[in-house]
Amino acid sequence: MEENELYNATVSSFFGIESAFWNYSDHVILDDLKMDSNFIWLLCSLVSAISWIVYIAYYNSRVAGYILTKLLNRFVIRDGYVKVGKNI
């Protein structure tokens, strides 16, 4: 091989390194996949779990910061203003 030869990243061999057999999806036949009720429940629970994690990680922390800011400013801080959370 010449050093000036261009390589195609879509082929299985990239600079002489080949991926393992389990890394390919060519051997998986999706035509035989049954869409029964258990599989649908699995997909629904997966989507629900991902949604719940995103809610807890992003939105819930903003709501908690807003409530904590209001409580601190009303009951604890007398001279000034404190903001808990992101400064925008």
SEVEX-855087 format. One line per 8 residues: their letters; for each residue x, z, y of C-alpha. Coordinates in Angstrom, 1 decimal. Layout:
<nodes>
a) X:Z:Y; ...;
</nodes>
This chain:
<nodes>
meenelyn) 0.0:0.0:0.0; 1.2:-0.8:3.5; 1.2:1.8:6.2; -0.6:-0.5:8.6; -3.5:-1.1:6.2; -6.9:0.1:7.5; -8.8:2.5:5.3; -12.5:2.6:4.8;
atvssffg) -13.9:6.2:4.9; -17.0:5.2:2.9; -15.1:4.4:-0.3; -14.4:7.1:-2.9; -10.7:6.9:-2.4; -9.5:8.1:1.0; -5.7:8.1:1.3; -5.4:8.4:-2.5;
iesafwny) -7.5:11.6:-2.7; -10.7:11.2:-4.8; -13.7:13.6:-4.7; -14.7:15.5:-7.8; -17.6:14.3:-10.0; -19.9:17.0:-8.8; -19.5:15.9:-5.2; -21.2:12.6:-5.9;
sdhvildd) -25.0:12.1:-6.0; -24.9:8.8:-7.9; -25.4:10.5:-11.2; -28.6:12.4:-10.1; -31.8:10.6:-10.9; -34.6:11.7:-8.5; -37.3:9.6:-10.1; -37.8:12.2:-12.8;
lkmdsnfi) -38.3:15.0:-10.3; -41.7:16.6:-10.8; -43.5:17.8:-7.7; -45.4:20.6:-9.3; -46.8:23.7:-7.5; -43.8:25.8:-8.2; -41.5:23.3:-6.5; -43.9:23.1:-3.5;
wllcslvs) -43.9:26.9:-3.2; -40.1:26.9:-3.4; -39.9:24.4:-0.5; -42.4:26.3:1.6; -40.6:29.5:1.1; -37.3:27.9:2.0; -38.7:26.5:5.2; -40.3:29.9:6.0;
aiswivyi) -37.1:31.7:5.4; -35.1:29.3:7.6; -37.7:29.7:10.4; -37.7:33.5:10.1; -33.9:33.6:10.4; -33.9:31.3:13.4; -36.6:33.5:15.0; -34.7:36.7:14.4;
ayynsrva) -31.4:35.3:15.5; -32.5:33.6:18.8; -36.0:34.4:20.0; -36.4:38.1:19.0; -33.1:39.1:20.8; -34.4:37.6:24.0; -37.7:39.5:23.8; -35.9:42.7:23.0;
gyiltkll) -33.6:42.1:26.0; -36.6:41.5:28.3; -38.4:44.7:27.1; -35.2:46.8:27.4; -34.6:45.5:30.9; -38.1:46.4:32.0; -37.9:49.9:30.5; -34.4:50.6:31.9;
nrfvirdg) -35.4:49.5:35.4; -38.6:51.4:35.4; -37.5:54.8:33.9; -33.7:55.1:34.0; -32.2:53.1:36.9; -33.3:54.4:40.3; -30.9:52.6:42.8; -30.4:49.0:41.7;
yvkvgkni) -31.3:46.6:39.0; -29.9:46.2:35.5; -30.4:43.1:33.4; -29.9:43.2:29.7; -29.3:39.8:28.2; -28.1:36.4:29.3; -27.5:35.8:33.0; -29.1:32.6:34.1;
</nodes>
